[in-house]
Amino acid sequence: MNEGPATGCVISVRGAVVDVSFAGAALPAIDTALIVQWDRPESLVLEVHSHVDPSTVRCIALQATAGLARSTRVSTTGAPISIPVGDAVLGRLLDVIGTVRDRGPPLPPETPRRGIHNPPPSMEDETSSTAVFETGIKVIDLLAPLLQGGKAAMFGGAGVGKTVLVMELIHAMVEKYQGISVFAGVGERSREGHELLTDMQGSGVLARTVLVYGQMNEPPGARWRVPLTALTIAEFFRDQKHQNVLLLMDNVFRFVQAGAELSSLLGRLPSRVGYQPTLATEVAALQERIASVAGAAVTAIQAVYVPADDFTDPAVTAISSHMDSMIVLSRDLAAAGFYPAIDPLASTSALLDPILVGEEHYRVAERAREALARFKDLQDIIALLGVEELGAGDREIVKRARRLQRFLSQPFAVTEAFTGTPGRSVPRAETIAGCRAILDGETDEWAESSLYMVGNLDEARKKETDAKKMDRPS
């Protein structure tokens, strides 16, 4: 019987995929962490992905393998990758293997650790809630309300405002939300990570937040495993501390993309559109772990990049099948200057039901959708012939839909530095009251600009009154 951890040696390196031979020793189990004993100051951790033959394992590297030579010694830890969890990681920035990356003091040695591979809660332990998770963002609260303990995704192409929306949600939650926030930066730009850290330090949110990053410049192994690291921290607060957790991920598509890169390096035949054949399994394994149990809810808000604005992309459809609320960002609305550029017709929520949100909310949301859908249908006619050629009923619908579209825009706190307009957070009741007033025709005589980029209807009314005073001759 061998004493101590088994050691092997590197026999091949293909980017992030490393083959290790354990000749004459028992092979480490799948998902076991291996440590490369090389002469570099930075650590190199491998994770066993598969057994190639009776003496060789194929591993995925979680850090860069540049400079790794054949015959380098590798030792097994005998356990999966474990990361620090608990109160000590609050306010800290960690990487995929739990190393502190914020240049702060090291974590206390007694900090508990937990493996990143855990099963989802059993069906009988899971709980479901019908409580609305208010965001203060009008278009979300009205047309795609989020579920306390549910999963919501924001789908959008490049440059339509996904990251800004995630940052605004973080900002909006500080006041109302008394739980813990865990932010996973998956394959995003280093600049965005730095901006978020600086913003959180300035706003005082960081004390109740954990930041976990596997960024765009890191190897695919880090980007593939970093959501599990963030999820493990969230699960600890849920299971051991019985605290509500807000889990934010930006961007889940990069997790799928990292899996596709690794799949090709592992020599697998690609599936549809070049994705990995295990796409549905990988997404399900991640999403099924995001669950609420008695006494503690995990509410997940995830940004999802939509390649080439193609919502039929296999990665997008695989992710969307697990969501309770889908917030769809529109390039056309962004181009027209409506921010947040959320498409009110494509965005949906399982919570938008009269039994769950109330009869009044449901009726106003349906009326708003009907007016905006009719306006969309009439846009070609308006472009060709002008609004004057429409019937009286359609002209009234167009007038109200245009005002409603402007009222659903909103200034954000995180963009105040660029726009000079202070951010607005609007309670759900005021959003419903404002939309109902517009649909009932109370604002038909107002200038459309009075409703653009405001908070509640009272603010729009003041803007309209001030504009009339300015126009009045002295």
Salt bridges, closest charged atoms under 4 A:
ASP19 OD2 - ARG14 NH1 3.87
ASP19 OD1 - ARG58 NE 2.90
ASP31 OD2 - HIS117 ND1 3.84
ASP31 OD1 - ARG225 NH2 3.81
GLU47 OE2 - HIS117 NE2 2.98
GLU47 OE1 - ARG225 NE 2.73
ASP87 OD2 - LYS241 NZ 3.25
ASP95 OD2 - ARG101 NE 2.95
ASP102 OD2 - ARG92 NE 2.84
GLU134 OE2 - ARG428 NE 3.77
GLU188 OE2 - ARG254 NE 3.69
GLU192 OE2 - ARG189 NH1 2.75
GLU192 OE2 - ARG191 NH2 3.91
GLU195 OE2 - ARG191 NH1 3.17
GLU235 OE1 - ARG289 NH2 2.85
ASP239 OD2 - ARG114 NH2 3.35
ASP239 OD1 - ARG238 NE 2.72
GLU261 OE2 - ARG223 NH1 2.97
GLU288 OE2 - HIS322 ND1 3.49
ASP309 OD2 - ARG331 NE 2.68
GLU360 OE1 - ARG363 NH2 2.77
GLU360 OE2 - ARG436 NH1 2.24
ASP394 OD2 - ARG374 NH2 2.97
GLU396 OE1 - ARG400 NH1 3.46
ASP440 OD1 - ARG367 NH2 2.94
ASP444 OD2 - ARG400 NH2 2.99
GLU448 OE2 - ARG402 NE 2.77
GLU448 OE2 - ARG403 NH1 3.78
GLU448 OE1 - ARG406 NE 3.43
ASP458 OD1 - ARG461 NH1 2.93
GLU459 OE1 - ARG424 NE 2.71
GLU464 OE2 - LYS468 NZ 3.48
ASP466 OD2 - LYS462 NZ 3.24
